[in-house]
Amino acid sequence: MLTLTNNAAQAIRDLTAAAPEPAQSGIRISSQGEGSSSLTLSLATAPEPADEVVEAEGARVYLDPVAATVLEDKSLDAGADDQGSVSFLVTDQPI
């Protein structure tokens, strides 16, 4: 299952703090099409019915079925540049 670093959890909490329903809001990672290796990330107010939900430290990530399979053994990290723009990085889970 996808894991979140402390940085990623904080970034997600920051992004969803201003959402209309912050208690259920999170980020959603979804595939661009059947069998696609391209994933997109967006803010979501709630999971879709088939989504897998990953929650850590109050941060929620919703994964569509393809994304859940692709990211099963990965970790999500986050960082910010000098202007404060957040970027997410997918890495292998530490052993």
QUIURVEN-V108816 format. One record per pair of residues at least 6 apart in sequence whose ideal C-beta (glycine too) atoms are under 8 Angstrom apart, sorted by the first residue. I is the first residue (numbers start at 1). GAP is how many residues later the second one is. Records with the same first field share a line. If there is no record, write none. Layout:
BEGIN
I=GAP ; GAP
END
This chain:
BEGIN
1=51 ; 53 ; 71
2=52 ; 59 ; 61 ; 66 ; 69 ; 70 ; 72 ; 73 ; 74
3=51 ; 53 ; 71 ; 72 ; 73 ; 90
4=8 ; 50 ; 52 ; 53 ; 55 ; 57 ; 71 ; 72
5=70 ; 71 ; 72 ; 73
6=51
7=70 ; 71 ; 72
8=51 ; 68 ; 69 ; 70 ; 80
9=47 ; 48 ; 49 ; 50
10=47 ; 49 ; 68
11=67 ; 69 ; 75 ; 77
12=14 ; 15 ; 47 ; 48 ; 49 ; 66
13=44 ; 45 ; 46
14=72
15=12 ; 28 ; 71
16=6 ; 9 ; 10 ; 11 ; 27 ; 43 ; 44
19=6 ; 24 ; 26
20=25
21=24 ; 25
24=21 ; 22 ; 36
25=18 ; 19 ; 20 ; 21 ; 35
26=17 ; 18 ; 21 ; 27 ; 33 ; 34 ; 35 ; 36
27=14 ; 15 ; 16 ; 17 ; 33 ; 34 ; 35
28=13 ; 14 ; 15 ; 16 ; 19 ; 20 ; 23 ; 33 ; 34 ; 35 ; 36
29=10 ; 11 ; 12 ; 32 ; 33 ; 34 ; 35 ; 38 ; 42
30=9 ; 10 ; 12 ; 33 ; 34 ; 36 ; 37
31=7 ; 8 ; 9 ; 33 ; 35 ; 36 ; 39
32=6 ; 7 ; 8
34=32
35=31
36=30
37=33
39=28 ; 31 ; 32
41=47
44=18
46=16
47=6 ; 13 ; 15
48=14 ; 16
50=14 ; 15
51=11 ; 12 ; 13 ; 14 ; 17
52=10 ; 11 ; 13 ; 16
53=7 ; 8 ; 9 ; 10
54=6 ; 7 ; 8 ; 9
55=6
61=15
63=8
71=19
73=19 ; 20
74=16 ; 17 ; 18 ; 19
75=15 ; 16 ; 17 ; 18 ; 19
76=12 ; 13 ; 14
77=11 ; 12 ; 13 ; 14
78=8 ; 9 ; 10 ; 11
79=7 ; 8 ; 10
80=6 ; 7
81=6
END
